[in-house]
């Protein structure tokens, strides 16, 4: 509970800072967008800002410098080395110091807040699971202890209730991916709820890559029965084939598309709701709204802890179902509709 109130206090501090800017009206939309969007700086709290490295390749020339160079002493955005930052993107600066429309040959490989957050989560995953692996070697044949005892039931649940139940006998080859995707999403969902946390799994580019990996594994795992069902759907008259084949092919892509949108939308929506509840205090400018706003935000934080786990479970479960459909062996059906029982 103490950590939760620290989280709430941090959000309120940042929100109050935005609201109290001299001569500026509090704009909840800009504040919320700033917190859920990617950035070249990582803002943890008032006065605690991590300026991340900017890496640009401009017509073959590599430019590396700190993002702090884009800010002056008044924390106003200024051009630097012929570049300017605007709305979370870096452009070439024209003579007036404004973003140029010429983007040819300019590639941005900067370490942004989301990238840095991903490095942190990957390092945390390596630490946790290498520690667990070491515990298994050290305490072989003994009852699990510490982190090992916490994560072992989760791993067994993924194996038995997700992989085995949906993929079947060939589940083992998919276990590394399913375990990785589950813990990667879960850890990043939780890290995003911490004070100053990045909205990594609420970034549609990240969920796109995760969904694309599921799509590629599904397509390359497809057996003869899987592709036969797509190009010659059982029980469908031949004259319907020109219609059914495009429908089935579209279905291959709509499944990972739903994975991408579901994870992105649910995680982003949670952050927006929590920040919106805090914004009510400064929109109404009333102390009476404060307790009610914090109470609802506290409830939403507890709910988001459940959503963080639920979304990791759903993504892993649906991925396993797609893999299972790709490797499932269907019985042969003759012209009379009788199956051969798989013999």
ABEGO torsion letter per residue (X at the ends): XAAAAAAAAAAAAAAAAAAABBGBBBBAAAAAAAAABBBABBBABBGBBBBBBBBBBBGGBBBBBBAAAABBAAGBBBBBGGBBBBGGBBBBBBAAGBBBABABGBBBABBBAAAAAAAAAAAAAAAAAAAAAAAAAAABGBBBBEAAAAAAAAAAAAAAAAAAAAAEAAAAAAAAAAAAAAAAAAAAAAAAABBGBBBAAABAAAAAAAAAAAAAAAAAABBAAAAAAAABBBGBBAAAAAAAAAAAAAAAAAAAAAAAAAAAAAAAAAAAAAAAAAAAAAAAGBAAAAAAAAAAAAAAAAAAAAAAAAAAAAAAAAAAAAAAAAABBBBBBBAAGBBAGGX
